[in-house]
Amino acid sequence: MSTLEKTELNIGYIPLLDCVAILWAEKQGYFAEQGLTINLIREASWSSLRDRLAYGFLDAAHCLSAMLPAAALGTDQLQVALQTPLVLSVNQAFISLRQDLCYELGIQPGDDEESTSKKLVQALQQNHPINLAYVYKYSIHHYCLKEWLALTDPQLAKNIQLMTSPPPSMVKGIAEQVFDGFCVGEPWNIQAKLEGYSFIVAASQNVIPKVADKVLAMTQEWAEQHPFTVEAVVKAVQKAQNDLKQRNDLSDVWNMLVDYQIIQFECSAQRHVYDFYKIKNIIRNFVGEIAQPKVDDFIWLLQQMQKWENLDLSVDDQLQIAQSCIYQQESSTV
């Protein structure tokens, strides 16, 4: 094994199903196999995670993919370049609305995304006070909400004011009617549904392309200074990803997610069969055969920023920024 530049790392995460590979790599000893000691640090919000990563309190983190081009552009106001060597999840978000609102709007369980968009937008056009939330400005969740609304009314989608809420606060927010709907990753949609607050009305996979949602990220400076450490972290997380794909029995994984208070609700194969197996299927399929970051994904994210925030970026600018978001392993570390 090549000499690691650093052996004890702080890795941040937000409590969502798609941090599972990082947690599983620690639980199974895959980081230890690479000579690493990992301190897993649960963050309260995406903004706090971003700040602590940018300022060096975290060495690496479970990050929103759109944070990286935002950092490259400086629109996040920190202007600390971030890079990713590995995708953690691809487009697995959902949009939920309050159950009573679904009833009022006539939204039925079999309605597709165009139908649910139309029913909600018609209410918004009639000045019904409906508030929607996403997890962070620079996220596929933001863009998914916008594109879903734009299926019916592109101008309304561009002008609507949306709220921000950390993923773990979504259930409380809809329960207390702070907002009426949200776009977030699992398990928060399922929890809100099972607790009787909301129904899922749209899947991001049916609204936006199959792009990276969460990535393993670090600052560009840190990655350049720790190439062997980056390689070791990636190997450990990839081993966990492969194990999760192939594992028939996910009971140990489920119990781990309960221990980390990511799954905080009763969900069993006997009483909640579809949701129970939905969660297991999501865990197995966060990434495809290859978790390598793609330039096209970051170009799409930049195009979304351009579309909704009136940024002026040339095609060459988009390509250069997208490429800068992806960590390129030096040949000397291979």
Secondary structure by P-SEA (a helix, b strand, c coil): cccccccbbbbbbcccccaaaaaaaaaaccccccbbbbbbbbbccaaaaaaaaaaccccccccccaaaaaaaaccccccbbbbbcccccccbbbbbccaaaaaaacccccccaaaaaaaaaaaaaaccbbbbbccccccaaaaaaaaaaacccaaaaacbbbbbbcccaaaaaaaaccccccccccaaaaaaaaaccccccccccccccccccccccccaaaaaacaaaaaaaaaaaaaaaaaaaccccaaaaaaaaaaaccccccccccccaaaaaaaaaaaaccccccccccaaaaaaaaaaaaacccccccaaaaaaaaaaabbbbbcccc
